[in-house]
Amino acid sequence: MKKLKVLGIGFACALLLSACDSSDNNVTVSSSTAPEQSEVVESTVAEPKEEKEKTSEVGKRSNPVKLGETATFDTTYYNNDGDPLDANLSITLSNVIRGQEALDYLMAANEFNAAPPEGQEWVIVDVALVVNKGDADVPYYEMGIFTPISSSGEEVSQAEYPSFANGEAFGNVDLYEGANTTGKFGFLTKIDDETILEYTGADFNTSVFFSLK
């Protein structure tokens, strides 16, 4: 099964050469706390038309999904024959800890976790994912990898990823339609940098950016 899954992923990579640009993603955002009515009126009436045109789509790097909000979007994955399957996912990031608090958490989870290199710090975030639409017989394989993007725009290279206690790490799980999963994702970044996270779907073409604040 794992070999077939790897072959499916490899096939998906090959399809990237002819895939549509990820800018076509249609991301909708919901929040657990509804805004007050006065705030809604102000944002829909007072905002100039020109200002609306300058605002990028939610989920883009210039307009990432805010911490605690839920991003819902379409993506594609593949069966063992390489046939595309439509999927719709919802992802929510919450409960960010970083610095000494994150290091203390990681050391308690696994004594072999290392202290961050000089000038960097560990960051840990909770992730919740729901497969709203998928296939009843072919699971969506969630790899659980986000890409940290620094405030200056480059990918933050990871010397290693942290280890969590059993069952705590996000990802590496098969999810059928209607299933959900939660877990923690940890990474290194420059101290106090406003790093954001890029989620890439199983088609390797769907990208959604998330803020950590």
Z-matrix of the N, CA and C atoms (Angstrom, degrees):
N
C 1 1.464
C 2 1.523 1 111.23
N 3 1.358 2 116.70 1 -44.17
C 4 1.453 3 120.38 2 -179.62
C 5 1.527 4 111.13 3 -64.01
N 6 1.396 5 116.38 4 -37.98
C 7 1.458 6 118.78 5 178.90
C 8 1.525 7 110.23 6 -63.97
N 9 1.319 8 116.24 7 -41.20
C 10 1.461 9 119.56 8 179.34
C 11 1.519 10 110.58 9 -64.79
N 12 1.345 11 114.92 10 -36.71
C 13 1.464 12 119.09 11 179.61
C 14 1.518 13 110.68 12 -65.00
N 15 1.315 14 117.32 13 -41.98
C 16 1.468 15 121.78 14 178.14
C 17 1.511 16 110.52 15 -63.29
N 18 1.355 17 116.45 16 -41.97
C 19 1.470 18 119.88 17 177.90
C 20 1.523 19 110.60 18 -61.48
N 21 1.345 20 115.45 19 -39.27
C 22 1.456 21 119.00 20 178.85
C 23 1.508 22 111.67 21 -63.36
N 24 1.333 23 116.03 22 -40.85
C 25 1.468 24 119.99 23 178.60
C 26 1.519 25 110.28 24 -65.30
N 27 1.333 26 116.76 25 -41.15
C 28 1.461 27 119.90 26 178.56
C 29 1.511 28 111.39 27 -62.57
N 30 1.332 29 116.78 28 -39.33
C 31 1.450 30 120.20 29 177.72
C 32 1.517 31 110.76 30 -63.07
N 33 1.350 32 115.53 31 -40.09
C 34 1.459 33 119.67 32 178.95
C 35 1.514 34 111.33 33 -61.52
N 36 1.344 35 116.44 34 -38.34
C 37 1.467 36 120.10 35 179.14
C 38 1.524 37 110.44 36 -62.79
N 39 1.324 38 116.77 37 -39.55
C 40 1.456 39 120.31 38 -179.55
C 41 1.514 40 111.15 39 -64.28
N 42 1.327 41 115.70 40 -33.97
C 43 1.459 42 119.49 41 -179.29
C 44 1.521 43 112.98 42 -70.19
N 45 1.317 44 116.55 43 -14.69
C 46 1.464 45 120.23 44 -179.25
C 47 1.519 46 112.38 45 -60.85
N 48 1.310 47 117.53 46 -28.43
C 49 1.458 48 121.02 47 -177.63
C 50 1.515 49 111.68 48 -61.80
N 51 1.334 50 115.84 49 -25.21
C 52 1.456 51 118.93 50 -179.52
C 53 1.510 52 111.97 51 -118.89
N 54 1.323 53 117.89 52 10.83
C 55 1.470 54 121.33 53 -175.45
C 56 1.514 55 110.55 54 -76.32
N 57 1.335 56 115.91 55 158.41
C 58 1.451 57 121.23 56 176.64
C 59 1.509 58 109.67 57 -72.51
N 60 1.348 59 116.16 58 157.30
C 61 1.457 60 120.39 59 179.48
C 62 1.510 61 109.89 60 -68.44
N 63 1.354 62 116.81 61 144.58
C 64 1.457 63 121.07 62 -175.85
C 65 1.522 64 112.77 63 -68.35
N 66 1.360 65 117.48 64 -8.87
C 67 1.452 66 120.40 65 179.40
C 68 1.518 67 111.42 66 -68.44
N 69 1.343 68 118.61 67 -10.34
C 70 1.446 69 122.03 68 179.12
C 71 1.527 70 112.43 69 -82.29
N 72 1.329 71 117.81 70 -1.14
C 73 1.456 72 120.18 71 -178.53
C 74 1.514 73 110.16 72 -58.97
N 75 1.333 74 115.58 73 140.42
C 76 1.452 75 120.73 74 176.75
C 77 1.514 76 107.34 75 -113.23
N 78 1.333 77 116.30 76 101.21
C 79 1.463 78 121.58 77 -175.45
C 80 1.516 79 109.48 78 -106.01
N 81 1.321 80 116.73 79 128.90
C 82 1.450 81 120.93 80 172.50
C 83 1.516 82 108.26 81 -111.69
N 84 1.331 83 116.02 82 149.14
C 85 1.460 84 121.50 83 -174.69
C 86 1.517 85 109.58 84 -125.47
N 87 1.327 86 115.87 85 136.50
C 88 1.460 87 121.20 86 174.93
C 89 1.516 88 108.78 87 -129.52
N 90 1.324 89 115.92 88 155.69
C 91 1.459 90 121.29 89 -179.59
C 92 1.510 91 109.21 90 -126.48
N 93 1.331 92 116.23 91 150.24
C 94 1.462 93 120.79 92 -179.40
C 95 1.518 94 111.79 93 -72.79
N 96 1.351 95 116.57 94 -21.41
C 97 1.457 96 120.53 95 178.25
C 98 1.510 97 109.10 96 -113.91
N 99 1.334 98 116.79 97 119.95
C 100 1.461 99 120.83 98 -178.13
C 101 1.516 100 110.06 99 -75.44
N 102 1.354 101 118.56 100 140.78
C 103 1.462 102 120.92 101 178.39
C 104 1.512 103 111.19 102 -69.30
N 105 1.334 104 115.66 103 154.77
C 106 1.450 105 119.99 104 176.14
C 107 1.510 106 109.38 105 -66.51
N 108 1.350 107 116.01 106 154.48
C 109 1.449 108 120.44 107 -175.59
C 110 1.523 109 111.82 108 -60.76
N 111 1.344 110 117.06 109 -38.25
C 112 1.457 111 120.30 110 -179.38
C 113 1.514 112 111.43 111 -62.72
N 114 1.343 113 116.91 112 -34.09
C 115 1.450 114 120.61 113 179.74
C 116 1.513 115 110.49 114 -69.25
N 117 1.331 116 117.08 115 -37.55
C 118 1.457 117 120.34 116 179.37
C 119 1.510 118 110.72 117 -65.67
N 120 1.339 119 117.21 118 -44.06
C 121 1.458 120 121.10 119 179.91
C 122 1.519 121 110.77 120 -61.18
N 123 1.309 122 116.65 121 -42.87
C 124 1.460 123 120.72 122 -178.38
C 125 1.524 124 111.47 123 -63.39
N 126 1.322 125 117.19 124 -41.60
C 127 1.457 126 120.23 125 -175.53
C 128 1.525 127 112.02 126 -74.85
N 129 1.361 128 117.48 127 -29.54
C 130 1.455 129 119.36 128 -176.89
C 131 1.527 130 112.91 129 -91.24
N 132 1.342 131 117.01 130 -24.13
C 133 1.461 132 119.28 131 -176.35
C 134 1.521 133 112.06 132 -101.89
N 135 1.312 134 117.03 133 -43.28
C 136 1.457 135 120.22 134 -171.73
C 137 1.518 136 113.44 135 -80.69
N 138 1.334 137 118.41 136 -18.89
C 139 1.460 138 119.82 137 -175.69
C 140 1.522 139 110.90 138 -74.07
N 141 1.324 140 119.73 139 123.23
C 142 1.469 141 122.43 140 -179.67
C 143 1.514 142 111.00 141 -63.79
N 144 1.322 143 115.39 142 151.48
C 145 1.460 144 121.21 143 -179.62
C 146 1.511 145 111.44 144 -60.49
N 147 1.334 146 117.64 145 -41.64
C 148 1.459 147 121.46 146 -179.29
C 149 1.519 148 111.03 147 -61.70
N 150 1.348 149 117.36 148 -36.10
C 151 1.450 150 121.40 149 -179.37
C 152 1.519 151 110.49 150 -67.21
N 153 1.338 152 117.20 151 -36.69
C 154 1.452 153 121.51 152 178.07
C 155 1.518 154 110.79 153 -62.13
N 156 1.323 155 116.19 154 -40.25
C 157 1.449 156 120.99 155 -178.05
C 158 1.520 157 111.71 156 -66.54
N 159 1.335 158 117.44 157 -27.08
C 160 1.453 159 121.50 158 -178.96
C 161 1.528 160 112.30 159 -82.18
N 162 1.333 161 117.02 160 -20.03
C 163 1.458 162 120.89 161 -177.92
C 164 1.525 163 110.24 162 -76.60
N 165 1.315 164 116.89 163 124.91
C 166 1.459 165 120.33 164 -179.72
C 167 1.519 166 110.42 165 -76.32
N 168 1.322 167 115.61 166 163.04
C 169 1.455 168 120.89 167 -179.87
C 170 1.525 169 110.27 168 -62.84
N 171 1.324 170 114.97 169 143.99
C 172 1.455 171 119.46 170 178.17
C 173 1.523 172 109.14 171 -63.86
N 174 1.332 173 115.32 172 140.05
C 175 1.457 174 120.24 173 -177.29
C 176 1.509 175 113.65 174 98.00
N 177 1.348 176 116.30 175 -9.86
C 178 1.461 177 119.84 176 173.81
C 179 1.527 178 109.51 177 -80.12
N 180 1.329 179 115.56 178 164.18
C 181 1.465 180 118.91 179 179.82
C 182 1.528 181 111.60 180 -59.25
N 183 1.329 182 117.65 181 -36.68
C 184 1.459 183 121.16 182 -179.58
C 185 1.521 184 113.01 183 -78.47
N 186 1.328 185 117.35 184 -9.20
C 187 1.463 186 121.70 185 179.69
C 188 1.532 187 109.58 186 -146.43
N 189 1.346 188 116.94 187 64.39
C 190 1.463 189 120.22 188 -174.52
C 191 1.529 190 112.63 189 -68.39
N 192 1.329 191 114.99 190 156.83
C 193 1.459 192 121.07 191 176.24
C 194 1.533 193 108.69 192 -66.42
N 195 1.311 194 117.01 193 131.72
C 196 1.460 195 120.89 194 -176.38
C 197 1.519 196 111.66 195 -73.69
N 198 1.323 197 114.87 196 153.67
C 199 1.452 198 121.52 197 178.02
C 200 1.533 199 109.61 198 -58.30
N 201 1.332 200 116.51 199 131.91
C 202 1.451 201 121.15 200 179.47
C 203 1.508 202 114.21 201 91.59
N 204 1.332 203 117.66 202 -15.13
C 205 1.455 204 120.74 203 176.37
C 206 1.526 205 109.74 204 -89.32
N 207 1.331 206 116.13 205 155.49
C 208 1.459 207 121.81 206 -178.48
C 209 1.518 208 110.39 207 -106.07
N 210 1.330 209 115.91 208 123.22
C 211 1.465 210 121.50 209 176.72
C 212 1.523 211 108.99 210 -97.09
N 213 1.323 212 116.47 211 128.03
C 214 1.460 213 122.34 212 178.04
C 215 1.517 214 108.50 213 -118.31
N 216 1.332 215 117.06 214 129.01
C 217 1.459 216 120.34 215 -173.53
C 218 1.520 217 110.42 216 -155.93
N 219 1.339 218 114.62 217 161.58
C 220 1.462 219 121.70 218 178.13
C 221 1.519 220 110.70 219 -91.87
N 222 1.311 221 116.03 220 149.88
C 223 1.455 222 122.07 221 172.94
C 224 1.527 223 107.63 222 -150.50
N 225 1.314 224 116.01 223 -175.52
C 226 1.464 225 121.58 224 -178.55
C 227 1.518 226 109.13 225 -136.58
N 228 1.325 227 116.24 226 142.66
C 229 1.461 228 119.99 227 170.20
C 230 1.524 229 108.00 228 -134.37
N 231 1.323 230 117.50 229 -179.02
C 232 1.459 231 120.31 230 -168.92
C 233 1.520 232 111.75 231 -133.65
N 234 1.336 233 114.77 232 145.73
C 235 1.463 234 118.79 233 174.76
C 236 1.524 235 109.34 234 -84.61
N 237 1.331 236 117.62 235 -176.66
C 238 1.463 237 120.89 236 -175.18
C 239 1.525 238 113.42 237 -68.76
N 240 1.332 239 116.64 238 -15.90
C 241 1.470 240 120.59 239 176.87
C 242 1.522 241 112.28 240 -92.23
N 243 1.346 242 115.74 241 -0.68
C 244 1.458 243 119.57 242 -179.99
C 245 1.514 244 114.20 243 86.51
N 246 1.339 245 117.73 244 9.19
C 247 1.458 246 120.81 245 178.72
C 248 1.529 247 110.01 246 -79.36
N 249 1.335 248 117.63 247 135.12
C 250 1.466 249 120.10 248 -178.59
C 251 1.525 250 111.88 249 -73.10
N 252 1.314 251 116.00 250 144.20
C 253 1.460 252 123.09 251 176.67
C 254 1.521 253 108.27 252 -127.44
N 255 1.313 254 116.57 253 133.08
C 256 1.457 255 121.00 254 179.75
C 257 1.525 256 110.57 255 -76.67
N 258 1.322 257 115.31 256 142.41
C 259 1.464 258 120.78 257 176.90
C 260 1.525 259 109.43 258 -140.63
N 261 1.315 260 115.04 259 153.71
C 262 1.459 261 121.69 260 174.06
C 263 1.522 262 107.38 261 -132.51
N 264 1.337 263 115.83 262 125.04
C 265 1.453 264 122.03 263 -174.96
C 266 1.521 265 111.91 264 -117.97
N 267 1.319 266 115.92 265 152.00
C 268 1.460 267 122.22 266 169.31
C 269 1.523 268 107.78 267 -124.80
N 270 1.337 269 116.36 268 129.45
C 271 1.467 270 121.32 269 -178.44
C 272 1.528 271 109.80 270 -129.10
N 273 1.324 272 115.65 271 134.96
C 274 1.460 273 121.78 272 177.13
C 275 1.520 274 109.04 273 -129.55
N 276 1.334 275 116.53 274 130.57
C 277 1.465 276 122.34 275 174.44
C 278 1.525 277 108.50 276 -106.88
N 279 1.339 278 116.26 277 141.02
C 280 1.467 279 120.16 278 -178.60
C 281 1.530 280 110.31 279 -155.99
N 282 1.322 281 115.84 280 171.35
C 283 1.475 282 123.41 281 170.22
C 284 1.530 283 113.82 282 54.16
N 285 1.314 284 116.72 283 60.51
C 286 1.463 285 120.93 284 178.42
C 287 1.528 286 110.35 285 -79.30
N 288 1.329 287 116.46 286 131.43
C 289 1.466 288 121.17 287 168.61
C 290 1.524 289 107.46 288 -127.86
N 291 1.324 290 116.88 289 150.83
C 292 1.458 291 119.95 290 -177.99
C 293 1.523 292 110.57 291 -153.84
N 294 1.321 293 115.39 292 172.57
C 295 1.453 294 119.81 293 178.87
C 296 1.517 295 112.65 294 70.17
N 297 1.324 296 116.40 295 -141.73
C 298 1.462 297 121.68 296 -176.48
C 299 1.523 298 111.87 297 -61.62
N 300 1.326 299 116.85 298 -37.25
C 301 1.466 300 120.33 299 179.45
C 302 1.531 301 110.88 300 -61.77
N 303 1.333 302 116.16 301 -42.17
C 304 1.463 303 120.14 302 178.47
C 305 1.524 304 111.03 303 -67.14
N 306 1.324 305 116.96 304 -42.06
C 307 1.463 306 120.47 305 179.01
C 308 1.523 307 110.87 306 -62.06
N 309 1.326 308 117.10 307 -44.01
C 310 1.467 309 121.04 308 178.78
C 311 1.529 310 110.24 309 -59.94
N 312 1.327 311 116.56 310 -40.86
C 313 1.461 312 120.52 311 -179.90
C 314 1.527 313 110.47 312 -63.82
N 315 1.334 314 116.19 313 -44.60
C 316 1.464 315 120.38 314 -177.91
C 317 1.518 316 111.84 315 -67.28
N 318 1.321 317 117.66 316 -38.75
C 319 1.458 318 120.29 317 179.62
C 320 1.531 319 110.83 318 -67.22
N 321 1.330 320 116.48 319 -33.61
C 322 1.459 321 120.00 320 176.89
C 323 1.530 322 110.82 321 -71.46
N 324 1.338 323 116.41 322 -31.75
C 325 1.462 324 120.24 323 -179.73
C 326 1.518 325 111.65 324 -76.09
N 327 1.347 326 116.24 325 -37.89
C 328 1.468 327 120.47 326 -178.32
C 329 1.525 328 108.20 327 -156.48
N 330 1.301 329 116.78 328 116.42
C 331 1.464 330 121.58 329 -175.51
C 332 1.526 331 113.26 330 -64.65
N 333 1.322 332 116.75 331 -14.94
C 334 1.458 333 120.10 332 -178.61
C 335 1.526 334 112.94 333 -89.84
N 336 1.335 335 117.54 334 -2.52
C 337 1.460 336 119.40 335 171.64
C 338 1.526 337 109.22 336 -63.61
N 339 1.329 338 115.76 337 140.87
C 340 1.465 339 120.48 338 -175.26
C 341 1.522 340 112.07 339 -97.26
N 342 1.305 341 115.95 340 153.21
C 343 1.455 342 120.87 341 172.13
C 344 1.527 343 108.56 342 -65.53
N 345 1.324 344 118.70 343 149.89
C 346 1.469 345 120.38 344 -178.26
C 347 1.518 346 111.37 345 -68.67
N 348 1.330 347 117.19 346 154.02
C 349 1.466 348 120.31 347 174.67
C 350 1.528 349 110.56 348 -61.80
N 351 1.315 350 116.68 349 160.33
C 352 1.466 351 121.31 350 179.83
C 353 1.521 352 110.45 351 -56.87
N 354 1.328 353 116.22 352 132.91
C 355 1.460 354 121.70 353 179.04
C 356 1.513 355 114.02 354 87.39
N 357 1.349 356 116.85 355 -3.32
C 358 1.453 357 120.31 356 179.43
C 359 1.527 358 110.37 357 -121.00
N 360 1.334 359 115.77 358 166.77
C 361 1.458 360 122.24 359 177.17
C 362 1.515 361 109.75 360 -144.04
N 363 1.327 362 115.29 361 155.59
C 364 1.457 363 120.96 362 174.01
C 365 1.522 364 109.34 363 -79.81
N 366 1.344 365 115.54 364 143.73
C 367 1.460 366 122.11 365 173.21
C 368 1.523 367 107.02 366 -128.71
N 369 1.332 368 116.87 367 136.26
C 370 1.458 369 122.17 368 178.54
C 371 1.526 370 108.42 369 -126.93
N 372 1.342 371 116.01 370 135.20
C 373 1.463 372 121.24 371 179.22
C 374 1.524 373 109.41 372 -135.58
N 375 1.330 374 116.14 373 143.71
C 376 1.460 375 121.44 374 175.12
C 377 1.527 376 109.12 375 -84.05
N 378 1.327 377 115.67 376 138.82
C 379 1.461 378 121.81 377 -178.89
C 380 1.524 379 109.55 378 -126.02
N 381 1.331 380 116.20 379 134.76
C 382 1.466 381 122.08 380 173.86
C 383 1.525 382 108.06 381 -125.16
N 384 1.322 383 117.20 382 130.70
C 385 1.465 384 122.07 383 -178.30
C 386 1.520 385 109.64 384 -130.97
N 387 1.339 386 116.40 385 137.74
C 388 1.463 387 122.99 386 176.66
C 389 1.524 388 108.81 387 -126.65
N 390 1.317 389 117.19 388 132.68
C 391 1.468 390 121.95 389 173.79
C 392 1.528 391 106.85 390 -91.83
N 393 1.332 392 116.40 391 95.51
C 394 1.459 393 120.75 392 -178.69
C 395 1.526 394 111.58 393 -70.71
N 396 1.313 395 114.75 394 -36.13
C 397 1.463 396 120.63 395 179.56
C 398 1.520 397 108.26 396 -137.90
N 399 1.309 398 115.97 397 135.30
C 400 1.456 399 120.69 398 178.45
C 401 1.508 400 109.10 399 -163.45
N 402 1.305 401 117.23 400 -135.17
C 403 1.459 402 122.10 401 179.67
C 404 1.522 403 109.00 402 -130.10
N 405 1.322 404 116.00 403 142.01
C 406 1.461 405 120.33 404 -178.03
C 407 1.529 406 112.12 405 -72.29
N 408 1.344 407 116.53 406 -20.52
C 409 1.460 408 120.13 407 -174.88
C 410 1.524 409 113.99 408 -117.34
N 411 1.323 410 117.65 409 -20.96
C 412 1.460 411 121.44 410 -179.83
C 413 1.523 412 108.71 411 -115.25
N 414 1.335 413 118.16 412 116.62
C 415 1.460 414 119.61 413 -175.61
C 416 1.527 415 112.66 414 -77.71
N 417 1.322 416 114.65 415 151.40
C 418 1.456 417 121.98 416 168.96
C 419 1.525 418 106.42 417 -82.34
N 420 1.335 419 117.17 418 122.01
C 421 1.459 420 119.92 419 -179.44
C 422 1.513 421 109.52 420 -91.61
N 423 1.326 422 116.24 421 111.61
C 424 1.459 423 121.96 422 -179.84
C 425 1.524 424 109.56 423 -90.20
N 426 1.348 425 115.79 424 111.43
C 427 1.456 426 120.67 425 -177.96
C 428 1.519 427 113.03 426 -76.15
N 429 1.333 428 116.62 427 -25.45
C 430 1.464 429 119.48 428 174.71
C 431 1.511 430 115.45 429 78.92
N 432 1.326 431 117.85 430 22.84
C 433 1.461 432 120.40 431 -178.59
C 434 1.527 433 110.68 432 -111.15
N 435 1.325 434 115.24 433 122.34
C 436 1.461 435 122.33 434 169.69
C 437 1.526 436 107.89 435 -104.16
N 438 1.323 437 116.24 436 153.47
C 439 1.463 438 120.89 437 176.45
C 440 1.519 439 109.91 438 -106.41
N 441 1.333 440 118.98 439 117.14
C 442 1.464 441 120.48 440 177.33
C 443 1.536 442 110.34 441 -72.78
N 444 1.323 443 115.33 442 130.86
C 445 1.465 444 121.89 443 177.88
C 446 1.521 445 107.76 444 -118.79
N 447 1.334 446 116.70 445 122.71
C 448 1.466 447 120.49 446 -175.94
C 449 1.525 448 110.81 447 -71.88
N 450 1.330 449 115.87 448 167.72
C 451 1.460 450 121.25 449 179.51
C 452 1.518 451 112.24 450 -64.11
N 453 1.336 452 117.51 451 -20.92
C 454 1.467 453 120.77 452 177.78
C 455 1.529 454 112.19 453 -91.02
N 456 1.339 455 116.79 454 -0.22
C 457 1.459 456 119.69 455 169.57
C 458 1.508 457 118.01 456 102.58
N 459 1.344 458 118.43 457 -2.81
C 460 1.459 459 118.56 458 -179.03
C 461 1.523 460 111.03 459 -102.02
N 462 1.332 461 114.78 460 155.07
C 463 1.458 462 119.80 461 175.80
C 464 1.527 463 109.32 462 -65.64
N 465 1.321 464 116.18 463 136.14
C 466 1.461 465 120.90 464 179.03
C 467 1.528 466 108.19 465 -86.80
N 468 1.322 467 115.85 466 110.61
C 469 1.459 468 120.83 467 -178.58
C 470 1.527 469 110.66 468 -63.30
N 471 1.323 470 115.98 469 138.57
C 472 1.456 471 121.31 470 -178.11
C 473 1.527 472 110.49 471 -111.67
N 474 1.329 473 116.18 472 114.43
C 475 1.457 474 119.51 473 176.70
C 476 1.519 475 110.11 474 -66.04
N 477 1.316 476 116.06 475 -33.21
C 478 1.461 477 122.51 476 177.52
C 479 1.516 478 108.49 477 -164.16
N 480 1.324 479 115.32 478 161.65
C 481 1.451 480 120.95 479 173.63
C 482 1.531 481 108.17 480 -106.63
N 483 1.317 482 117.43 481 149.46
C 484 1.469 483 119.09 482 -176.78
C 485 1.524 484 112.50 483 -75.55
N 486 1.312 485 115.41 484 160.46
C 487 1.465 486 122.00 485 174.75
C 488 1.518 487 108.85 486 -102.31
N 489 1.324 488 114.90 487 139.29
C 490 1.458 489 120.48 488 177.92
C 491 1.527 490 109.30 489 -111.77
N 492 1.307 491 115.50 490 170.59
C 493 1.461 492 120.11 491 175.02
C 494 1.528 493 109.03 492 -64.75
N 495 1.317 494 116.92 493 159.45
C 496 1.460 495 121.54 494 -178.17
C 497 1.529 496 111.52 495 -53.15
N 498 1.334 497 114.79 496 128.18
C 499 1.458 498 120.14 497 177.07
C 500 1.507 499 115.07 498 84.69
N 501 1.340 500 118.50 499 -3.73
C 502 1.468 501 120.33 500 -177.37
C 503 1.525 502 113.56 501 -89.54
N 504 1.321 503 118.28 502 -29.94
C 505 1.464 504 121.06 503 -174.23
C 506 1.524 505 110.83 504 -69.91
N 507 1.312 506 115.60 505 141.34
C 508 1.463 507 121.10 506 178.39
C 509 1.523 508 110.59 507 -79.56
N 510 1.329 509 115.90 508 138.92
C 511 1.462 510 120.97 509 170.21
C 512 1.510 511 115.24 510 96.72
N 513 1.376 512 113.20 511 -169.54
C 514 1.464 513 122.54 512 -176.55
C 515 1.529 514 111.16 513 57.04
N 516 1.334 515 115.02 514 52.19
C 517 1.454 516 120.55 515 -176.31
C 518 1.531 517 109.83 516 -147.83
N 519 1.331 518 115.73 517 144.99
C 520 1.465 519 121.98 518 174.21
C 521 1.524 520 108.87 519 -86.28
N 522 1.344 521 115.98 520 134.05
C 523 1.460 522 120.92 521 -178.42
C 524 1.528 523 109.95 522 -131.93
N 525 1.314 524 115.74 523 120.16
C 526 1.457 525 120.47 524 175.20
C 527 1.533 526 109.23 525 -86.66
N 528 1.315 527 115.17 526 169.01
C 529 1.461 528 120.35 527 -179.39
C 530 1.528 529 110.93 528 -53.57
N 531 1.337 530 115.59 529 129.87
C 532 1.450 531 121.60 530 -179.96
C 533 1.515 532 114.56 531 92.32
N 534 1.340 533 116.70 532 -9.47
C 535 1.468 534 120.15 533 -178.29
C 536 1.522 535 110.95 534 -81.42
N 537 1.331 536 115.75 535 161.85
C 538 1.465 537 121.31 536 176.91
C 539 1.511 538 109.19 537 -140.95
N 540 1.328 539 115.35 538 161.04
C 541 1.454 540 121.60 539 178.31
C 542 1.520 541 109.51 540 -149.11
N 543 1.318 542 116.07 541 150.78
C 544 1.460 543 121.80 542 176.51
C 545 1.523 544 108.84 543 -134.01
N 546 1.309 545 115.94 544 160.00
C 547 1.458 546 119.97 545 178.18
C 548 1.511 547 110.95 546 173.50
N 549 1.319 548 115.21 547 -176.92
C 550 1.459 549 121.27 548 -178.93
C 551 1.523 550 110.46 549 -112.14
N 552 1.329 551 114.78 550 141.80
C 553 1.459 552 120.91 551 174.63
C 554 1.522 553 107.95 552 -121.02
N 555 1.331 554 117.07 553 131.24
C 556 1.454 555 121.64 554 -179.51
C 557 1.520 556 111.73 555 -123.95
N 558 1.313 557 116.29 556 149.67
C 559 1.458 558 120.57 557 -179.07
C 560 1.524 559 110.44 558 -158.78
N 561 1.317 560 115.49 559 165.79
C 562 1.458 561 122.96 560 176.54
C 563 1.523 562 110.66 561 -98.48
N 564 1.318 563 116.36 562 144.59
C 565 1.450 564 120.70 563 173.10
C 566 1.521 565 108.77 564 -155.68
N 567 1.318 566 116.82 565 169.96
C 568 1.447 567 121.74 566 178.44
C 569 1.516 568 110.33 567 -64.06
N 570 1.322 569 117.32 568 142.17
C 571 1.461 570 121.75 569 -177.69
C 572 1.528 571 110.81 570 -56.53
N 573 1.329 572 115.25 571 128.79
C 574 1.472 573 124.33 572 176.69
C 575 1.529 574 113.70 573 65.80
N 576 1.317 575 118.66 574 10.33
C 577 1.465 576 119.64 575 179.03
C 578 1.530 577 109.92 576 -75.02
N 579 1.336 578 116.26 577 142.48
C 580 1.465 579 121.09 578 179.03
C 581 1.529 580 109.36 579 -83.67
N 582 1.305 581 115.27 580 64.29
C 583 1.456 582 122.47 581 -179.88
C 584 1.528 583 110.20 582 -70.62
N 585 1.330 584 116.87 583 142.97
C 586 1.452 585 121.83 584 173.20
C 587 1.523 586 108.41 585 -115.97
N 588 1.324 587 117.12 586 166.59
C 589 1.454 588 121.59 587 -179.10
C 590 1.526 589 110.77 588 -115.38
N 591 1.328 590 115.16 589 135.59
C 592 1.463 591 121.14 590 176.60
C 593 1.525 592 109.19 591 -105.02
N 594 1.342 593 115.82 592 121.39
C 595 1.468 594 120.41 593 175.18
C 596 1.519 595 108.59 594 -94.84
N 597 1.327 596 116.18 595 131.20
C 598 1.460 597 121.39 596 176.96
C 599 1.513 598 109.18 597 -114.53
N 600 1.334 599 115.71 598 126.94
C 601 1.455 600 120.67 599 -178.91
C 602 1.514 601 112.59 600 -72.29
N 603 1.327 602 115.78 601 175.46
C 604 1.462 603 121.77 602 -176.42
C 605 1.523 604 112.62 603 -67.17
N 606 1.341 605 117.79 604 -14.21
C 607 1.470 606 120.02 605 176.26
C 608 1.526 607 111.34 606 -84.47
N 609 1.343 608 117.19 607 -2.87
C 610 1.467 609 123.51 608 -179.24
C 611 1.531 610 112.13 609 60.81
N 612 1.324 611 116.79 610 18.01
C 613 1.460 612 120.70 611 -178.95
C 614 1.527 613 112.04 612 -129.09
N 615 1.328 614 117.49 613 -19.68
C 616 1.439 615 122.24 614 179.59
C 617 1.519 616 109.72 615 -88.01
N 618 1.330 617 117.16 616 118.77
C 619 1.463 618 121.68 617 179.66
C 620 1.514 619 110.78 618 -123.14
N 621 1.319 620 115.65 619 130.56
C 622 1.456 621 121.70 620 175.27
C 623 1.531 622 107.40 621 -130.55
N 624 1.332 623 116.05 622 130.60
C 625 1.467 624 120.85 623 -177.09
C 626 1.529 625 110.34 624 -101.12
N 627 1.336 626 115.24 625 139.69
C 628 1.454 627 122.44 626 -177.27
C 629 1.528 628 109.97 627 -124.06
N 630 1.334 629 115.79 628 133.76
C 631 1.450 630 121.70 629 173.61
C 632 1.522 631 108.85 630 -83.03
N 633 1.326 632 116.34 631 155.50
C 634 1.458 633 121.53 632 177.84
C 635 1.520 634 111.66 633 -105.30
N 636 1.320 635 115.54 634 19.62
C 637 1.464 636 119.58 635 176.42
C 638 1.517 637 110.19 636 -148.62
